[in-house]
Amino acid sequence: MKYTEHTTNRSAGFGVDTIFVLFFLGLEIGRTVDLFSVDGMLMSTTLMMVLVLPYFLPSRAARPSMTTWLAVRGTVTLAALVPGGIYGHGITGSPVGFRTVPMTFLILASMVSAYIQFYSLMRLRPAK
């Protein structure tokens, strides 16, 4: 069974689930982190890993070039860090529930992304 007609149209959606994780992680880092602290270094390392490593996950979709991948995901990261910083400074007097909104969405996006990745690894595929 050939997959050529399906793989050419699926490259646009390559890694979309991890983009949501990257966005909410960027919001959380922008909201909470002092970059020169230990937790800032650890969260920045995690951000860099989520930025690059999903490119190497197995997929039937055609991969874009690495430079395109990094450019799109770097733009998403910067688009999340700036509003995260603004959000962090703007909620100083608000209730505790508002401060944890980015982390809540990060956890939800991570759970959905993990489910999608495990499903794509475990689903049955026809033998070649």
Secondary structure by P-SEA (a helix, b strand, c coil): ccccccccccccccaaaaaaaaaaaaaaaaaccccccaaaaaaaaaaaaaaccccccccccccccaaaaaaaaaaaaaaaaaaaaaaaaaaccccccccaaaaaaaaaaaaaaaaaaaaaaccccccc
